[in-house]
Amino acid sequence: MECLPVADLPEGPEWTYEIKLDGFRLEAVKSRGTTTLYSRRGNVLNRKFPYIAQALSALPDLTVLDGELVAIDSDGRSNFSLLQNFRSAEYQIHYYVFDILIRKGKQLTHLPLEERRAILDTVVPRNDHIDISAVKKGSASTILKFVVRHGLEGVVAKRRDSFYEAGQRSGSWSKHRINEGQEFVIGGYTPGTNGIDSLIVGFYRGRDLIYSARVRAGFVPATRRQVFEQIKGLRSSRCPFVNLPETGDGRWGQGLTAEKMRKCVWLRPEAVARVDFREWTGADHLRHTKFVGLREDKDPRKVVREHNR
């Protein structure tokens, strides 16, 4: 089930709130005595996080969980960059479960969220790697103040009576980010000493991929090489962005003209990057961008512009 980005959190007794975690969406499936970890794109992550699968070994057979895999930094916050670069120690990786879809072979998605959460509380084993995402009731403004004060990413609001609508973004689950940043599709790059100098990114509007920025900050030489190795196989002779070339550089210099496009290498739009930025400008461009990491768990066709302000 997808979260709808919103500028303001919904308010009322029918809503509950959770801290928005900055990690990988992960589905855990226990079947025939084995727990398998699936990313949002269906990749199996057991080899990368074997201790998470082991920590879920006490789950009943034929059970399916939904949650977020995160790396916790020294300040106690989820840190996507730490998880992406995977230099974190095993003890820093945690799986926070927030929903249960199937228990012992019985489908639960038709039950209200509040009932599913009550079942979840009886099923999930708590240990050094596994916990349940904390739920808060009450005022949206109160939890927002807490998130801002502690420098957290944002808030997820969920209707207490919501069913689990797989693959849908109905608005029964909503998300509000405090800091500007989201996922973008990588449609090309400009070459550099370590493979890439900058990434060319955008988002989908319907079926059209819209160019929004060239991202150069946030890399170190090793990261440039790693990203280049992961995207070089997507090389294409065709520019995937429908709004290129642009006629001028624009006020903030992010315009990509026909002359600048001669230096670009185009890619099939299959890779996704998390990018932090200061603000959106006119013409769907970004200011002051910074690369955070690749999102192997995100379907590029579902990357749209998020309106948080």
Secondary structure, 3 states (H helix, E strand, C coil): CCCEECCCCCCCCCEEEEECCCCEEEEEEEECCEEEEEECCCCECCCCCHHHHHHCCCCCCCEEEEEEEEEECCCCCECHHHHHHCCCCHHHEEEEEEEEEEECCEECCCCCHHHHHHHHHHHCCCCCCEEECCCECCCHHHHHHHHHHCCCCEEEEEECCCCCCCCCCCCCEEEEECCCEEEEEEEEEECCCCCCCEEEEEEEECCEEEEEEEECCCCCHHHHHHHHHHHHHHEECCCCECCCCECCCCCCCCCCEHHHHCCCEEEEEEEEEEEECCEECHHHCEECCEEEEECCCCCHHHCCCCCCC
